[in-house]
Amino acid sequence: MPLQITGRHISVTPELRDYIEKKVPRMNRLLDPIDEIQFILSAGKLDHTAEINFRAGTIKTFTKCSNADPKAAIDNAVDTAVLQIRKAMEKRGGNKKHVGTPRRIILGPLEDLGAEEAGAGAD
């Protein structure tokens, strides 16, 4: 899984890199063969922005969140990306709600059911 972390107008410290690497398994649990995850961190005068480009097969998402704290911006972006991935997975599953009719499961042999009914009528 290629993970790219880029900083615009901000240096990506090892602490931020470790923080991002701890958050990536949340997305990794949803889809196993991930093609690419790209984090872009940028700093403005008053806020920090975290962007995530995610690609796994046919599922592609883009998320952009900003906050005064860079870790909070990363958290918001990861949460939003996870929701987008789940929504895309539901859409990919198809629009058929009921694939087949439910079947009745009978537990135990059929002879036991007949014996109980016969015993109930003898009383």
MIVO-222785 format. One record per residue: x, y, z of N, C-alpha, C, CB in turn. Coordinates in pm, whole numbers, plus 50000, padded with zeros to 5 digits. Glycine has a CB too. Example, Ala and Ser with C-alpha at 12.3 -4.5 7.8 and 13.67 -1.06 7.14 Angstrom:
2
513194943150780512304955050780513204967050780511314955350905 512854977550708513674989450714512905000350787514084994050572 
END
This chain:
123
500854988450000500005000050000500905012350000499035000050122 500945019449890501755031549887501075042949963502015035749742 501775048350060501305059450141502205071350113501285055950293 501625082150066502385094250039501915105150133502235098649891 502865111750197502555122850287503315135050235502935119650436 502575145550204503155157650147502785169450235502675159850001 503695178750251503425190850327503555203250239504375191850445 502545211650241502585224450171502685235450276501315226350080 503725243150270503975254150364504075249150508502865264650353 504385236550523504545230450655505525218850640503175225750714 506355217050740507255205550738506575193950809508645208950805 506615182550747505985170650803506965164650904505585160050691 506665166151030507535161251135507345146251153507265168651268 508305139451212508115125151239506905122351328509355119451305 506565131751416505395129951501504105129751418505335141151606 503985139151322502805139251235502775126951146502775151951150 503935122751096504015110851011503555098451088505465108950958 504005096951213503585085551295502085086151324504375085151428 501565098251348500145099951376499305095551256499835114551413 499745099351137499015095451015499105080450995499575102850891 500265074651017500435060250998499595052151096501905056351013 499285057851213498395051051308496935051751264498545057051447 496575061951187495195063751142494875055751016494925078351117 495875052450938495665045450810495015031650828496985043950737 495325023850931494675010650943493155011250952495205003651064 492565022550992491105023650992490545022150852490665037051052 491245028050755490805026850616491205013350559491395038150531 492295007850609492814995050560491884983550599494224992550616 491164984850711490244974350754489034973250661489784977050896 488644984450600487464984350514487734977450380486974998450490 488864980750320489244975050192490674970350201489064985350077 490914958050163492264952550178493214956650066492194937650185 492884954849940493864958649838493774973649806493664950449710 494464981849883494464996349862495554999749762494665004049996 495195007249659496155011149557497005023049602495445014349428 496345033249661497085045349695496335053349801497315053949570 497085058649896496565068349992497535080049992496385062150137 497015092049968497865103749962497325114150061497925109649817 498155118050157497835128450253498565141150212498205124050398 497845152050207498445165050179498105174250296497935171050041 499115178550368498945187450482499395201350440499735182450606 498585211450471498965225150439498615234150556498275229950310 499355245050567499155254450677498835268250621500405254950768 497855274650680497485288250646497795297250764495995289250607 497245309150763497485318350874496815313651002497005332350839 495575309050988494805305651108494475290851122493545313251108 494605283151015494185269251024495105260050945492745267750975 494985247250975495715236650906494685228550826496515227551007 495085224450708494195216950621494795203250592493935224550489 493955192950598494365179350566493495174450450494245169850690 494145169850343493455164350228493855149750215493795172250098 492895141450176493165127250155492645123250018492515118550267 493515117749937493135111249811493275096249834494035116149690 492185089049817492155074649845491715067449719491195071349965 492425056749684492045048949567492255034149597492875053249442 491205026349579491265011849595490355005649491490845007349741 490935000849383490134995149275489275005749211489264983649327 487975003749214487055013249153486595024049250485855006049098 486945022849377486525032549478487575043449488486295025749616 487135055849464488025067449474487315078049557488405072949332 488035083549656487435093949738488435105449754487015088449877 487905117249780488705128949810488075135849929488805138549687 488895139350027488425145650149489305157550181488395135750266 488705168350224489465180250263488815186050388489515190850147 489575186750498489085192050624490115201650681488775180750725 489645211650752490575221150813490195223550958490585234550735 491215226951037491045229451180492265237251228490855216051260 492175243151346493305250651400494435241251441492865258951520 494105229051481495095219151522495315209351406494635211651650 496565206651368496785197551254496315183351282498255197351218 496435178551406495975164951438494465163951430496455160751578 493765174451472492305174551463491865174851316491715186651539 492595181951232492275182151089492465168351028493155192551016 493515161351069493765147651020492655138451066495145142351069 492265139551194491175131151246489875133251169490945134151395 489515146051145488285148951072488345143550929488025164151069 489495144950865489645140150728489545124950721490975144750669 490155117950817490085103250818488665098550845491055097350924 487965105050939486575101350967485705103250844486025109751083 485875114350774485085117050655485415107050544485325131350606 486695103750530487105094150427486515080350455488645093350420 486495076250581485925063250617484435062850582486135060250768 483715073750610482285074250576482085073550425481645086950632 482935080650350482815080350204483115066550149483755090650141 484095059850206484445046250160483295036650187485735041250229 482695037550307481565028850339480395031250245481125030950484 480125043950215479025047250125479295041949985478795062450121 480535043149938480885038049806480785022849802482305042449768 481145016249911481035001649916479574997249912481714996150043 478675004649978477255001449974476705003149833476475010150073 477135013649764476675015749627477185004849534477125029549576 478405000549557479004990349473478314976849491480484988949504 477694974649606477034961949634475814959549548476634961449778 475244969649490474074967949405472844973749471473854953349373 471764974249395470544980149447469484969849483469984989849348 469794957049472468824946749507468864944549658469114933549431 467744946949721467674945549867467474930849906466534954149923 466634923649831466324909749865466744900849749464794908049896 467794893449771468304884949665467434872549650469754881049692 467054866649759466234854549754465184854749863467104842049765 464304845149859463294844349963463874837150083462014837249912 463484840950202464014833850320463474819650326463644841450449 464304810750374463914796650382463734792750528464964787650314 462784783950550462524779150685463494767850715461044774550700 464104768350831465044758050872464344749150975466374764250930 464324736350948463714726851041464824720051117462814716350967 464774721151248465794715051332465324701251378466114723951453 466184691651364465864678251408465234670051298464944678751528 465164656751317464574648051215463064649751209464924633351243 462494646651094461064648151074460254638151154460734646750927 460814626451186460084616451263459754621551402460894603351272 460644629451462460384634651596459204644351595461624641651651 459074652251490457954661551483456624654051472458134671051364 456604643251397455374635451383454994628551513455524625051273 455964624051592455694617251718455124626951820456964610551772 455624639351819455124649251916453674652751885455994662051914 453334653951757451974657551719451024645951753451914660951567 451494633751734450644622251765450424621151914451264609351711 451464624251994451344623652139450454634452193452684624452202 450424645852130449604656952175448124654152152450014669952105 447804646952044446404643752013445884632452099446254640051865 446734623852160446284612552240445774616852375447394602652258 446154628652422445694632952554444294636652557446474644252602 
END
